[in-house]
């Protein structure tokens, strides 16, 4: 029999905080955390080694490990619920043990890849229940096979690391994921994931061909062993509802050696509203090699003391400027693009350009932290018919308010291959018929709940204002721009009807299939959060 002397000594050291608590509930959670840590050690082949990967609240590194991947300061306050334990696994068996031990001692699990969940659900529980974080910061390898045009990517890798590793192997291979380099692929791919290659190659999730996942029983599954239903669900339905995703296998896509980028700014005085209106009519019908998104922001006017609106048109074209210019002169002459606006570069240089790192070393893509982490709140919409020009006047009025000094509306065009992929091919249903997606986002730096409430109230008012001009029944939303305003689960039992309030907005008709898959693979609803897919088999339990 394995001696428990070493694990018990280690668990006393790691979990000493378990005996100092502020409430009966916290004491119970801390006691379970103590048992959880001991369970991890007992289930490890090398207790001394794994002990270095476990952080309890009294560990001197606990706060730095917790805060390192917090990408929204709204969830880094003294009142934000904190985990009992953080585990930073370096191998699959560590994750398997964490899942088994969490279940054994009644601790919920939060899985953090890059920490970009918009409502902090990868590292926070708003249910005031004891929870642990499985942080994938150490499971972040990327292995590229340029001949096969595939890569295996561990869930803790970031967009930046994926792009950097691809670029080391090839100048003409790429992957259609997000613009922000610090976003982790564990959550990004499982919610869809899009960027400047979306109109040509679809979403990140559309290009996933295999995965490794640890299920509720602690089994390590791949596509074949998990089955096509579960494999379907985790590619756009959010992985956190179904298990713990360890790694993805992705198909890489081909890009030319030379691509062209531009950023063209137009203010209201430069006819921005007319140009944005024309963009609404043409952006989703342009050549699929061309992607033009629009940022709307407030700006200082040339008239002293006055505000205006600046529309920034950011674009990537998979080709040279001499091909792009006549294409836009024919399809979108209102923009007034000239050759001086165009910058030819490689694909990886375009990643640097849009991330704001132009001219820097490619190694900046390996950073896991953003240069400036702020408070923010975001919401999303999908637009099927162009908004009338008058609608933009009301948007501008709201952008002139004090709370909107660092607010943006980002309009991202659809069309191209997105029109050709079935809305049930993955759980992500926003395909044909979508002209563009809106990300509404407001940032602020002022601390305190009053400042947060002012800015959150502002974006809610903006969201209410645009309601007549966006999708309806349901008013669609994008899972990776998570928004708890649109509905949440209960702490305990949540009915299908209640979860449908938010589920249909993210997934439309795919929500029912997601519920069926959840019922099949996690009927006891162990993997749950404020917006996780509920199983049909959940029944209200005493105390829920």
C-alpha positions, -999 to 999 in steps of 0.1 A, spaced: 0 0 0 13 35 -9 23 55 22 2 85 29 27 102 52 42 124 26 9 135 10 -5 142 44 24 163 54 22 182 22 -15 188 24 -11 203 58 14 228 44 -6 235 13 -40 238 30 -32 255 63 -57 283 54 -85 258 55 -88 262 93 -92 300 92 -125 310 78 -150 338 80 -183 319 78 -197 285 82 -201 282 44 -165 292 38 -153 268 65 -171 239 49 -156 249 15 -121 252 30 -124 218 47 -134 203 13 -105 221 -3 -82 205 23 -95 171 13 -93 180 -24 -56 187 -21 -50 155 -2 -69 136 -29 -47 152 -56 -16 141 -38 -28 106 -31 -37 102 -68 -3 114 -80 26 93 -90 49 120 -76 32 139 -48 62 162 -42 62 173 -79 24 179 -81 25 198 -48 44 226 -67 15 229 -91 -11 234 -63 -19 269 -49 -41 273 -19 -51 307 -4 -22 308 20 4 301 -6 25 332 -12 20 328 -49 -18 323 -48 -27 359 -57 -1 363 -84 -12 331 -101 -49 341 -98 -43 376 -111 -19 368 -139 -46 357 -164 -74 380 -153 -81 401 -184 -110 422 -170 -105 442 -138 -142 439 -130 -133 405 -117 -102 415 -97 -118 432 -68 -117 425 -31 -153 412 -33 -148 390 -63 -153 353 -52 -120 335 -50 -112 298 -56 -103 275 -28 -74 261 -49 -57 267 -82 -41 238 -100 -17 244 -129 -13 209 -144 16 199 -166 1 166 -178 -33 151 -186 -32 129 -154 -32 160 -133 -64 172 -149 -80 138 -145 -72 138 -108 -85 173 -104 -118 164 -120 -122 132 -99 -112 149 -67 -135 180 -73 -165 157 -77 -156 136 -47 -155 167 -24 -183 188 -40 -161 215 -55 -171 232 -87 -145 235 -115 -135 265 -135 -111 259 -164 -89 288 -175 -70 289 -208 -62 326 -213 -86 343 -189 -106 363 -216 -141 351 -207 -160 383 -209 -179 376 -176 -149 360 -159 -165 326 -158 -132 308 -164 -120 319 -129 -150 332 -110 -182 316 -96 -210 340 -88 -229 312 -70 -209 317 -38 -200 280 -38 -165 265 -32 -147 261 -65 -112 253 -79 -95 267 -110 -77 244 -134 -53 268 -150 -38 256 -183 -9 281 -183 15 251 -183 -3 231 -210 3 254 -239 24 236 -265 18 240 -302 31 213 -327 28 222 -364 31 197 -392 36 219 -423 35 189 -447 1 177 -435 -10 213 -429 -22 204 -394 -13 213 -358 -20 200 -323 -26 229 -300 -29 225 -262 -58 244 -246 -35 268 -227 -19 281 -259 -27 316 -270 -36 329 -305 -2 346 -305 17 314 -298 -3 295 -324 4 322 -350 41 325 -340 47 287 -342 29 285 -376 51 313 -389 82 296 -378 73 267 -401 58 283 -431 52 317 -448 21 305 -465 2 287 -438 -22 304 -414 -52 297 -391 -85 316 -390 -88 325 -353 -89 358 -334 -71 391 -336 -61 394 -300 -29 374 -294 -34 368 -257 -67 350 -260 -65 313 -250 -75 287 -276 -93 264 -250 -122 288 -248 -119 306 -281 -122 275 -304 -149 260 -283 -171 291 -287 -164 296 -324 -135 320 -328 -132 344 -358 -108 369 -374 -98 384 -407 -98 351 -425 -134 343 -416 -150 351 -449 -124 329 -467 -121 300 -443 -148 303 -417 -144 301 -379 -116 285 -359 -142 259 -348 -149 251 -385 -113 240 -389 -110 218 -358 -106 181 -369 -99 164 -336 -97 171 -299 -87 156 -266 -112 160 -237 -114 147 -202 -150 138 -194 -170 137 -161 -157 102 -155 -121 113 -158 -115 95 -192 -93 110 -218 -112 110 -250 -104 119 -286 -128 124 -315 -133 87 -321 -138 77 -285 -160 107 -276 -183 103 -307 -195 127 -333 -222 143 -311 -199 154 -284 -173 164 -309 -200 186 -326 -210 202 -293 -175 214 -283 -169 232 -316 -190 263 -309 -212 251 -280 -186 260 -253 -164 233 -240 -169 240 -203 -204 224 -203 -191 190 -214 -157 184 -199 -122 197 -199 -107 202 -233 -70 194 -232 -60 200 -269 -73 206 -304 -61 193 -337 -66 220 -364 -64 222 -402 -41 250 -413 -51 271 -443 -32 286 -472 -24 323 -476 -3 341 -503 32 352 -494 20 388 -498 -12 402 -483 -24 438 -481 -36 457 -450 -51 491 -446 -67 514 -420 -87 543 -433 -103 568 -409 -133 589 -417 -150 614 -394 -186 627 -396 -171 658 -413 -156 634 -439 -189 618 -447 -184 588 -423 -221 580 -420 -227 577 -457 -196 555 -461 -206 532 -432 -241 530 -447 -226 519 -480 -203 494 -462 -235 478 -447 -247 471 -482 -215 457 -497 -192 443 -470 -208 408 -469 -208 406 -507 -172 416 -514 -147 390 -527 -141 364 -499 -104 373 -500 -113 407 -486 -124 415 -451 -132 450 -440 -144 457 -404 -154 490 -390 -147 506 -356 -170 534 -344 -156 557 -317 -159 592 -304 -131 616 -312 -122 652 -308 -135 674 -337 -114 698 -356 -137 724 -341 -123 732 -307 -143 718 -278 -165 697 -301 -168 659 -304 -172 639 -335 -174 602 -345 -145 585 -362 -152 554 -384 -121 533 -388 -121 508 -417 -96 481 -410 -90 456 -438 -70 425 -448 -68 414 -484 -53 381 -494 -33 395 -523 -13 425 -535 -24 461 -535 -25 463 -573 -53 437 -572 -71 452 -543 -74 488 -555 -94 482 -587 -116 457 -568 -125 483 -542 -128 511 -568 -155 490 -584 -173 476 -553 -168 503 -527 -156 535 -543 -172 556 -515 -143 546 -492 -119 565 -513 -90 540 -509 -57 551 -525 -25 532 -530 -8 552 -502 -33 537 -477 -22 501 -486 6 483 -468 19 450 -483 32 425 -458 33 388 -449 4 372 -431 22 370 -398 31 407 -402 -6 414 -406 -12 397 -373 13 421 -357 -2 450 -376 -38 445 -363 -26 437 -328 -8 470 -327 27 455 -327 39 465 -361 77 468 -363 83 448 -331 98 414 -327 75 385 -335 83 372 -300 59 398 -286 32 373 -298 43 349 -270 34 373 -242 3 360 -223 -5 394 -208 -20 425 -224 -1 458 -223 -31 474 -206 -58 455 -186 -88 476 -179 -124 473 -167 -148 465 -195 -183 453 -203 -194 440 -237 -225 429 -256 -231 415 -291 -257 417 -319 -262 403 -354 -275 424 -382 -296 409 -410 -307 442 -427 -288 474 -430 -296 499 -402 -311 532 -415 -288 562 -414 -311 578 -388 -303 550 -364 -266 560 -364 -275 595 -352 -289 580 -320 -257 559 -316 -236 590 -320 -255 609 -293 -248 581 -269 -211 580 -278 -208 617 -269 -217 609 -233 -190 609 -206 -191 571 -200 -184 565 -237 -149 581 -238 -134 546 -243 -164 529 -259 -164 512 -293 -188 495 -317 -170 470 -339 -189 459 -370 -175 426 -385 -187 415 -419 -200 381 -428 -207 365 -462 -182 346 -482 -178 310 -470 -199 318 -439 -229 317 -462 -220 282 -475 -216 265 -441 -249 250 -427 -261 267 -395 -262 233 -379 -228 221 -390 -215 232 -356 -235 248 -326 -225 282 -340 -257 291 -360 -249 326 -373 -243 319 -409 -262 327 -441 -284 358 -439 -261 376 -414 -247 408 -429 -225 416 -399 -219 412 -362 -217 440 -337 -195 440 -306 -205 467 -283 -178 474 -257 -170 500 -231 -138 503 -212 -130 524 -181 -101 527 -156 -119 543 -126 -121 518 -97 -152 512 -76 -187 498 -80 -202 532 -88 -180 537 -118 -187 502 -130 -225 507 -127 -223 539 -146 -205 524 -175 -225 491 -175 -257 512 -175 -244 532 -204 -238 501 -226 -272 486 -216 -288 518 -228 -270 516 -261 -280 479 -264 -316 488 -258 -314 516 -283 -302 494 -312 -328 467 -305 -351 477 -334 -323 474 -359 -308 440 -351 -319 404 -351 -351 394 -333 -369 363 -320 -344 356 -307 -321 386 -305 -290 366 -313 -257 369 -294 -222 354 -297 -210 330 -270 -174 343 -270 -188 378 -262 -204 363 -231 -231 385 -216 -249 374 -184 -275 402 -189 -293 380 -215 -300 353 -189 -284 329 -164 -289 295 -148 -299 290 -112 -274 280 -86 -290 246 -85 -316 231 -109 -323 250 -141 -351 240 -164 -347 237 -202 -373 266 -205 -353 289 -183 -319 281 -199 -336 286 -233 -339 323 -225 -301 327 -231 -294 295 -249 -316 303 -280 -298 336 -283 -264 320 -286 -273 288 -304 -308 292 -320 -321 258 -330 -289 241 -321 -296 246 -284 -319 215 -281 -292 193 -296 -266 207 -272 -290 199 -243 -293 163 -256 -255 159 -258 -251 173 -223 -278 149 -210 -258 121 -225 -223 129 -213 -229 148 -180 -264 139 -167 -255 149 -132 -245 184 -144 -211 184 -127 -196 208 -154 -217 238 -148 -216 276 -146 -239 306 -149 -244 299 -186 -236 262 -190 -258 239 -210 -282 221 -186 -291 184 -189 -327 174 -193 -321 147 -166 -313 173 -139 -338 172 -111 -343 197 -84 -324 185 -53 -329 193 -17 -311 226 -10 -309 237 -46 
